[in-house]
Amino acid sequence: MMIFYENEAEFAKIDNPEHAGPYWGAWNAYIGALYEAGVVIKGDALRPPSTATTVRLQAGKRLVQDGPVAATKEQLAGYVVIEVPDLDAALSWAARSPAASNGATEVRPVLPPPNQG
């Protein structure tokens, strides 16, 4: 799984018509290349961090917080699950993501579902 992190300035580009074209153009080209290579299993972009709600349990009580889990400079922007032969191939795809140049792209193996038998 590739997990994309972007800074808040990148999220703001989504709402600015002057920057939205280049922003989405870069992502559309990247995601298109992933699909063309036949490696995509699933993926989603996420709404900006301001739309997040975080839930925690403390002493059995539910605490609800507006916003993402942590106040950081980079926020979770989306993910893509890919199937490639090895970590080197995954890192190659991660390095090509628009988030890698202005935030970060994390690569992490996905656990198989637990045995339901």
Solvent accessible surface area in square Angstrom, and as a share of the most:
residue,aa,sasa,rsa
1,M,61,0.27
2,M,0,0.00
3,I,19,0.10
4,F,6,0.02
5,Y,58,0.22
6,E,0,0.00
7,N,47,0.24
8,E,106,0.48
9,A,67,0.52
10,E,17,0.08
11,F,11,0.04
12,A,62,0.48
13,K,63,0.27
14,I,48,0.24
15,D,119,0.62
16,N,60,0.31
17,P,123,0.77
18,E,134,0.60
19,H,74,0.33
20,A,20,0.15
21,G,48,0.47
22,P,95,0.60
23,Y,21,0.08
24,W,94,0.33
25,G,39,0.37
26,A,47,0.37
27,W,24,0.08
28,N,99,0.51
29,A,70,0.54
30,Y,10,0.04
31,I,50,0.25
32,G,36,0.34
33,A,27,0.21
34,L,0,0.00
35,Y,132,0.50
36,E,158,0.71
37,A,55,0.43
38,G,64,0.61
39,V,21,0.12
40,V,29,0.16
41,I,104,0.53
42,K,107,0.45
43,G,27,0.26
44,D,63,0.32
45,A,76,0.59
46,L,73,0.36
47,R,192,0.70
48,P,38,0.24
49,P,20,0.12
50,S,98,0.63
51,T,87,0.51
52,A,36,0.28
53,T,82,0.48
54,T,15,0.08
55,V,87,0.50
56,R,108,0.39
57,L,131,0.65
58,Q,105,0.47
59,A,110,0.85
60,G,73,0.70
61,K,143,0.61
62,R,170,0.62
63,L,82,0.41
64,V,83,0.48
65,Q,78,0.35
66,D,127,0.66
67,G,11,0.10
68,P,43,0.27
69,V,102,0.58
70,A,52,0.41
71,A,112,0.87
72,T,70,0.40
73,K,176,0.75
74,E,69,0.31
75,Q,12,0.05
76,L,82,0.41
77,A,11,0.09
78,G,3,0.02
79,Y,46,0.17
80,V,8,0.05
81,V,24,0.14
82,I,17,0.09
83,E,124,0.56
84,V,34,0.20
85,P,124,0.78
86,D,80,0.41
87,L,110,0.55
88,D,107,0.56
89,A,26,0.21
90,A,9,0.07
91,L,84,0.42
92,S,63,0.41
93,W,31,0.11
94,A,7,0.05
95,A,77,0.60
96,R,138,0.50
97,S,4,0.02
98,P,22,0.14
99,A,0,0.00
100,A,42,0.33
101,S,102,0.66
102,N,48,0.25
103,G,20,0.19
104,A,39,0.30
105,T,27,0.16
106,E,54,0.24
107,V,37,0.21
108,R,129,0.47
109,P,119,0.75
110,V,88,0.51
111,L,157,0.78
112,P,105,0.66
113,P,115,0.73
114,P,100,0.63
115,N,143,0.73
116,Q,154,0.69
117,G,109,1.05
